[in-house]
């Protein structure tokens, strides 16, 4: 996959970010990568936010849950 556009970033540290390249609502999946390298598809899911007590949409990148509400649009 060449020339992938990044539509959002979830910052992980000062040198790493999870890049969101595409959201496929038909198949409930997200094309994402770490710093733009080796993008892969991840299933969308919901997780309970313990602070608010409400469920939020996002996806699991490895063991890290990435809520869409915290992905910065670029």
MODELLER restraints for C-alpha pairs under 7 A, 6 or more apart:
rsr = mdl.restraints
at = mdl.atoms
rsr.add(forms.Gaussian(group=physical.xy_distance, feature=features.Distance(at['CA:4:A'], at['CA:21:A']), mean=6.62, stdev=0.5))
rsr.add(forms.Gaussian(group=physical.xy_distance, feature=features.Distance(at['CA:5:A'], at['CA:21:A']), mean=5.75, stdev=0.5))
rsr.add(forms.Gaussian(group=physical.xy_distance, feature=features.Distance(at['CA:6:A'], at['CA:19:A']), mean=6.09, stdev=0.5))
rsr.add(forms.Gaussian(group=physical.xy_distance, feature=features.Distance(at['CA:6:A'], at['CA:20:A']), mean=5.76, stdev=0.5))
rsr.add(forms.Gaussian(group=physical.xy_distance, feature=features.Distance(at['CA:6:A'], at['CA:21:A']), mean=4.52, stdev=0.5))
rsr.add(forms.Gaussian(group=physical.xy_distance, feature=features.Distance(at['CA:7:A'], at['CA:20:A']), mean=5.78, stdev=0.5))
rsr.add(forms.Gaussian(group=physical.xy_distance, feature=features.Distance(at['CA:7:A'], at['CA:21:A']), mean=5.45, stdev=0.5))
rsr.add(forms.Gaussian(group=physical.xy_distance, feature=features.Distance(at['CA:7:A'], at['CA:73:A']), mean=5.86, stdev=0.5))
rsr.add(forms.Gaussian(group=physical.xy_distance, feature=features.Distance(at['CA:7:A'], at['CA:74:A']), mean=5.42, stdev=0.5))
rsr.add(forms.Gaussian(group=physical.xy_distance, feature=features.Distance(at['CA:8:A'], at['CA:19:A']), mean=5.92, stdev=0.5))
rsr.add(forms.Gaussian(group=physical.xy_distance, feature=features.Distance(at['CA:8:A'], at['CA:20:A']), mean=5.04, stdev=0.5))
rsr.add(forms.Gaussian(group=physical.xy_distance, feature=features.Distance(at['CA:8:A'], at['CA:71:A']), mean=5.79, stdev=0.5))
rsr.add(forms.Gaussian(group=physical.xy_distance, feature=features.Distance(at['CA:8:A'], at['CA:72:A']), mean=5.18, stdev=0.5))
rsr.add(forms.Gaussian(group=physical.xy_distance, feature=features.Distance(at['CA:8:A'], at['CA:73:A']), mean=4.21, stdev=0.5))
rsr.add(forms.Gaussian(group=physical.xy_distance, feature=features.Distance(at['CA:8:A'], at['CA:74:A']), mean=5.21, stdev=0.5))
rsr.add(forms.Gaussian(group=physical.xy_distance, feature=features.Distance(at['CA:9:A'], at['CA:17:A']), mean=6.13, stdev=0.5))
rsr.add(forms.Gaussian(group=physical.xy_distance, feature=features.Distance(at['CA:9:A'], at['CA:18:A']), mean=5.54, stdev=0.5))
rsr.add(forms.Gaussian(group=physical.xy_distance, feature=features.Distance(at['CA:9:A'], at['CA:19:A']), mean=4.58, stdev=0.5))
rsr.add(forms.Gaussian(group=physical.xy_distance, feature=features.Distance(at['CA:9:A'], at['CA:20:A']), mean=5.98, stdev=0.5))
rsr.add(forms.Gaussian(group=physical.xy_distance, feature=features.Distance(at['CA:9:A'], at['CA:71:A']), mean=5.30, stdev=0.5))
rsr.add(forms.Gaussian(group=physical.xy_distance, feature=features.Distance(at['CA:9:A'], at['CA:72:A']), mean=5.18, stdev=0.5))
rsr.add(forms.Gaussian(group=physical.xy_distance, feature=features.Distance(at['CA:9:A'], at['CA:73:A']), mean=6.60, stdev=0.5))
rsr.add(forms.Gaussian(group=physical.xy_distance, feature=features.Distance(at['CA:10:A'], at['CA:17:A']), mean=5.50, stdev=0.5))
rsr.add(forms.Gaussian(group=physical.xy_distance, feature=features.Distance(at['CA:10:A'], at['CA:18:A']), mean=5.02, stdev=0.5))
rsr.add(forms.Gaussian(group=physical.xy_distance, feature=features.Distance(at['CA:10:A'], at['CA:19:A']), mean=6.54, stdev=0.5))
rsr.add(forms.Gaussian(group=physical.xy_distance, feature=features.Distance(at['CA:10:A'], at['CA:70:A']), mean=6.54, stdev=0.5))
rsr.add(forms.Gaussian(group=physical.xy_distance, feature=features.Distance(at['CA:10:A'], at['CA:71:A']), mean=4.60, stdev=0.5))
rsr.add(forms.Gaussian(group=physical.xy_distance, feature=features.Distance(at['CA:10:A'], at['CA:72:A']), mean=6.22, stdev=0.5))
rsr.add(forms.Gaussian(group=physical.xy_distance, feature=features.Distance(at['CA:11:A'], at['CA:17:A']), mean=4.34, stdev=0.5))
rsr.add(forms.Gaussian(group=physical.xy_distance, feature=features.Distance(at['CA:11:A'], at['CA:18:A']), mean=6.38, stdev=0.5))
rsr.add(forms.Gaussian(group=physical.xy_distance, feature=features.Distance(at['CA:12:A'], at['CA:18:A']), mean=6.99, stdev=0.5))
rsr.add(forms.Gaussian(group=physical.xy_distance, feature=features.Distance(at['CA:16:A'], at['CA:34:A']), mean=6.85, stdev=0.5))
rsr.add(forms.Gaussian(group=physical.xy_distance, feature=features.Distance(at['CA:16:A'], at['CA:35:A']), mean=6.01, stdev=0.5))
rsr.add(forms.Gaussian(group=physical.xy_distance, feature=features.Distance(at['CA:17:A'], at['CA:34:A']), mean=5.81, stdev=0.5))
rsr.add(forms.Gaussian(group=physical.xy_distance, feature=features.Distance(at['CA:17:A'], at['CA:35:A']), mean=5.44, stdev=0.5))
rsr.add(forms.Gaussian(group=physical.xy_distance, feature=features.Distance(at['CA:18:A'], at['CA:32:A']), mean=6.69, stdev=0.5))
rsr.add(forms.Gaussian(group=physical.xy_distance, feature=features.Distance(at['CA:18:A'], at['CA:33:A']), mean=5.60, stdev=0.5))
rsr.add(forms.Gaussian(group=physical.xy_distance, feature=features.Distance(at['CA:18:A'], at['CA:34:A']), mean=4.57, stdev=0.5))
rsr.add(forms.Gaussian(group=physical.xy_distance, feature=features.Distance(at['CA:18:A'], at['CA:35:A']), mean=6.04, stdev=0.5))
rsr.add(forms.Gaussian(group=physical.xy_distance, feature=features.Distance(at['CA:19:A'], at['CA:32:A']), mean=5.43, stdev=0.5))
rsr.add(forms.Gaussian(group=physical.xy_distance, feature=features.Distance(at['CA:19:A'], at['CA:33:A']), mean=5.23, stdev=0.5))
rsr.add(forms.Gaussian(group=physical.xy_distance, feature=features.Distance(at['CA:19:A'], at['CA:34:A']), mean=6.03, stdev=0.5))
rsr.add(forms.Gaussian(group=physical.xy_distance, feature=features.Distance(at['CA:19:A'], at['CA:35:A']), mean=6.13, stdev=0.5))
rsr.add(forms.Gaussian(group=physical.xy_distance, feature=features.Distance(at['CA:19:A'], at['CA:36:A']), mean=6.02, stdev=0.5))
rsr.add(forms.Gaussian(group=physical.xy_distance, feature=features.Distance(at['CA:20:A'], at['CA:31:A']), mean=6.08, stdev=0.5))
rsr.add(forms.Gaussian(group=physical.xy_distance, feature=features.Distance(at['CA:20:A'], at['CA:32:A']), mean=4.49, stdev=0.5))
rsr.add(forms.Gaussian(group=physical.xy_distance, feature=features.Distance(at['CA:20:A'], at['CA:33:A']), mean=6.77, stdev=0.5))
rsr.add(forms.Gaussian(group=physical.xy_distance, feature=features.Distance(at['CA:21:A'], at['CA:31:A']), mean=5.43, stdev=0.5))
rsr.add(forms.Gaussian(group=physical.xy_distance, feature=features.Distance(at['CA:21:A'], at['CA:32:A']), mean=5.65, stdev=0.5))
rsr.add(forms.Gaussian(group=physical.xy_distance, feature=features.Distance(at['CA:22:A'], at['CA:30:A']), mean=5.86, stdev=0.5))
rsr.add(forms.Gaussian(group=physical.xy_distance, feature=features.Distance(at['CA:22:A'], at['CA:31:A']), mean=5.03, stdev=0.5))
rsr.add(forms.Gaussian(group=physical.xy_distance, feature=features.Distance(at['CA:23:A'], at['CA:29:A']), mean=6.21, stdev=0.5))
rsr.add(forms.Gaussian(group=physical.xy_distance, feature=features.Distance(at['CA:23:A'], at['CA:30:A']), mean=4.60, stdev=0.5))
rsr.add(forms.Gaussian(group=physical.xy_distance, feature=features.Distance(at['CA:23:A'], at['CA:31:A']), mean=6.36, stdev=0.5))
rsr.add(forms.Gaussian(group=physical.xy_distance, feature=features.Distance(at['CA:24:A'], at['CA:30:A']), mean=6.05, stdev=0.5))
rsr.add(forms.Gaussian(group=physical.xy_distance, feature=features.Distance(at['CA:28:A'], at['CA:43:A']), mean=6.03, stdev=0.5))
rsr.add(forms.Gaussian(group=physical.xy_distance, feature=features.Distance(at['CA:28:A'], at['CA:44:A']), mean=5.34, stdev=0.5))
rsr.add(forms.Gaussian(group=physical.xy_distance, feature=features.Distance(at['CA:29:A'], at['CA:41:A']), mean=6.23, stdev=0.5))
rsr.add(forms.Gaussian(group=physical.xy_distance, feature=features.Distance(at['CA:29:A'], at['CA:42:A']), mean=5.34, stdev=0.5))
rsr.add(forms.Gaussian(group=physical.xy_distance, feature=features.Distance(at['CA:29:A'], at['CA:43:A']), mean=4.29, stdev=0.5))
rsr.add(forms.Gaussian(group=physical.xy_distance, feature=features.Distance(at['CA:29:A'], at['CA:44:A']), mean=5.08, stdev=0.5))
rsr.add(forms.Gaussian(group=physical.xy_distance, feature=features.Distance(at['CA:30:A'], at['CA:41:A']), mean=5.40, stdev=0.5))
rsr.add(forms.Gaussian(group=physical.xy_distance, feature=features.Distance(at['CA:30:A'], at['CA:42:A']), mean=5.13, stdev=0.5))
rsr.add(forms.Gaussian(group=physical.xy_distance, feature=features.Distance(at['CA:30:A'], at['CA:43:A']), mean=6.32, stdev=0.5))
rsr.add(forms.Gaussian(group=physical.xy_distance, feature=features.Distance(at['CA:30:A'], at['CA:44:A']), mean=6.64, stdev=0.5))
rsr.add(forms.Gaussian(group=physical.xy_distance, feature=features.Distance(at['CA:31:A'], at['CA:39:A']), mean=6.29, stdev=0.5))
rsr.add(forms.Gaussian(group=physical.xy_distance, feature=features.Distance(at['CA:31:A'], at['CA:40:A']), mean=5.45, stdev=0.5))
rsr.add(forms.Gaussian(group=physical.xy_distance, feature=features.Distance(at['CA:31:A'], at['CA:41:A']), mean=4.45, stdev=0.5))
rsr.add(forms.Gaussian(group=physical.xy_distance, feature=features.Distance(at['CA:31:A'], at['CA:42:A']), mean=6.37, stdev=0.5))
rsr.add(forms.Gaussian(group=physical.xy_distance, feature=features.Distance(at['CA:32:A'], at['CA:39:A']), mean=5.21, stdev=0.5))
rsr.add(forms.Gaussian(group=physical.xy_distance, feature=features.Distance(at['CA:32:A'], at['CA:40:A']), mean=5.70, stdev=0.5))
rsr.add(forms.Gaussian(group=physical.xy_distance, feature=features.Distance(at['CA:32:A'], at['CA:41:A']), mean=6.41, stdev=0.5))
rsr.add(forms.Gaussian(group=physical.xy_distance, feature=features.Distance(at['CA:33:A'], at['CA:39:A']), mean=4.31, stdev=0.5))
rsr.add(forms.Gaussian(group=physical.xy_distance, feature=features.Distance(at['CA:33:A'], at['CA:40:A']), mean=6.43, stdev=0.5))
rsr.add(forms.Gaussian(group=physical.xy_distance, feature=features.Distance(at['CA:42:A'], at['CA:59:A']), mean=6.49, stdev=0.5))
rsr.add(forms.Gaussian(group=physical.xy_distance, feature=features.Distance(at['CA:42:A'], at['CA:60:A']), mean=6.89, stdev=0.5))
rsr.add(forms.Gaussian(group=physical.xy_distance, feature=features.Distance(at['CA:43:A'], at['CA:59:A']), mean=6.02, stdev=0.5))
rsr.add(forms.Gaussian(group=physical.xy_distance, feature=features.Distance(at['CA:44:A'], at['CA:58:A']), mean=5.62, stdev=0.5))
rsr.add(forms.Gaussian(group=physical.xy_distance, feature=features.Distance(at['CA:44:A'], at['CA:59:A']), mean=4.57, stdev=0.5))
rsr.add(forms.Gaussian(group=physical.xy_distance, feature=features.Distance(at['CA:45:A'], at['CA:57:A']), mean=5.87, stdev=0.5))
rsr.add(forms.Gaussian(group=physical.xy_distance, feature=features.Distance(at['CA:45:A'], at['CA:58:A']), mean=5.62, stdev=0.5))
rsr.add(forms.Gaussian(group=physical.xy_distance, feature=features.Distance(at['CA:45:A'], at['CA:59:A']), mean=5.46, stdev=0.5))
rsr.add(forms.Gaussian(group=physical.xy_distance, feature=features.Distance(at['CA:46:A'], at['CA:55:A']), mean=5.99, stdev=0.5))
rsr.add(forms.Gaussian(group=physical.xy_distance, feature=features.Distance(at['CA:46:A'], at['CA:56:A']), mean=5.30, stdev=0.5))
rsr.add(forms.Gaussian(group=physical.xy_distance, feature=features.Distance(at['CA:46:A'], at['CA:57:A']), mean=4.46, stdev=0.5))
rsr.add(forms.Gaussian(group=physical.xy_distance, feature=features.Distance(at['CA:46:A'], at['CA:58:A']), mean=6.03, stdev=0.5))
rsr.add(forms.Gaussian(group=physical.xy_distance, feature=features.Distance(at['CA:47:A'], at['CA:55:A']), mean=5.29, stdev=0.5))
rsr.add(forms.Gaussian(group=physical.xy_distance, feature=features.Distance(at['CA:47:A'], at['CA:56:A']), mean=5.56, stdev=0.5))
rsr.add(forms.Gaussian(group=physical.xy_distance, feature=features.Distance(at['CA:47:A'], at['CA:57:A']), mean=6.72, stdev=0.5))
rsr.add(forms.Gaussian(group=physical.xy_distance, feature=features.Distance(at['CA:48:A'], at['CA:54:A']), mean=5.68, stdev=0.5))
rsr.add(forms.Gaussian(group=physical.xy_distance, feature=features.Distance(at['CA:48:A'], at['CA:55:A']), mean=4.27, stdev=0.5))
rsr.add(forms.Gaussian(group=physical.xy_distance, feature=features.Distance(at['CA:48:A'], at['CA:56:A']), mean=6.34, stdev=0.5))
rsr.add(forms.Gaussian(group=physical.xy_distance, feature=features.Distance(at['CA:49:A'], at['CA:55:A']), mean=5.80, stdev=0.5))
rsr.add(forms.Gaussian(group=physical.xy_distance, feature=features.Distance(at['CA:49:A'], at['CA:56:A']), mean=6.62, stdev=0.5))
rsr.add(forms.Gaussian(group=physical.xy_distance, feature=features.Distance(at['CA:56:A'], at['CA:67:A']), mean=6.53, stdev=0.5))
rsr.add(forms.Gaussian(group=physical.xy_distance, feature=features.Distance(at['CA:57:A'], at['CA:67:A']), mean=5.79, stdev=0.5))
rsr.add(forms.Gaussian(group=physical.xy_distance, feature=features.Distance(at['CA:57:A'], at['CA:68:A']), mean=6.06, stdev=0.5))
rsr.add(forms.Gaussian(group=physical.xy_distance, feature=features.Distance(at['CA:58:A'], at['CA:65:A']), mean=6.93, stdev=0.5))
rsr.add(forms.Gaussian(group=physical.xy_distance, feature=features.Distance(at['CA:58:A'], at['CA:66:A']), mean=5.38, stdev=0.5))
rsr.add(forms.Gaussian(group=physical.xy_distance, feature=features.Distance(at['CA:58:A'], at['CA:67:A']), mean=4.09, stdev=0.5))
rsr.add(forms.Gaussian(group=physical.xy_distance, feature=features.Distance(at['CA:58:A'], at['CA:68:A']), mean=4.88, stdev=0.5))
rsr.add(forms.Gaussian(group=physical.xy_distance, feature=features.Distance(at['CA:59:A'], at['CA:65:A']), mean=5.80, stdev=0.5))
rsr.add(forms.Gaussian(group=physical.xy_distance, feature=features.Distance(at['CA:59:A'], at['CA:66:A']), mean=5.36, stdev=0.5))
rsr.add(forms.Gaussian(group=physical.xy_distance, feature=features.Distance(at['CA:59:A'], at['CA:67:A']), mean=6.61, stdev=0.5))
rsr.add(forms.Gaussian(group=physical.xy_distance, feature=features.Distance(at['CA:60:A'], at['CA:66:A']), mean=5.95, stdev=0.5))
